[in-house]
Amino acid sequence: MEKIDKLDKQILEIISQNARIPFRDVAEQCGVSRAAIHQRVQRMIENGVITGSGYHVNPKILGYASSAYIGVKLEKGSMYKNVIPEFEKIPEVTECHFTTGPYTLLIKLYARDNEHLMDLLNNKIQEIPGVVATETMISLSQSVKREIPIIKNNP
């Protein structure tokens, strides 16, 4: 496990708010050189602390009006290894979690409308071998979206 010190946390707090911020500005806020910021960010990328950066795209602007969470029950829990690659083939599926509780998997997907959602459920998801049941929860509104806190509540 990578050791994260106070400066690393400060850097992560800054860049998680704005991935496009110049290292010069990060260095200024942290009181260190630009080279130190560059080296630390590179190390955190290489060690898997930072797993990506980029832009967030508004799905509604691209025509995806519906967001849904689908609880998926499998014939056997161990079948998830075969089912995951099938979900990866469905571009509208943006997340897939192996879970405890009533569902084996919980997926998040985007659909253009309810008709498109029904098509995804009936003709793609429920056709995957091993899927025995699904339960769909349509998101009416996303009220909170944020990254995990870097400094507060993080040892």
Secondary structure, DSSP 4 states (H G I P E B T S, - for coil): -----HHHHHHHHHHHH-TT--HHHHHHHHTS-HHHHHHHHHHHHHTTSS----PPP-TTTTT--EEEEEEEEESSGGGHHHHHHHHHT-TTEEEEEE-SSS-SEEEEEEESSHHHHHHHHHHTGGGSTTEEEEEEEEES------PPPSSTT--
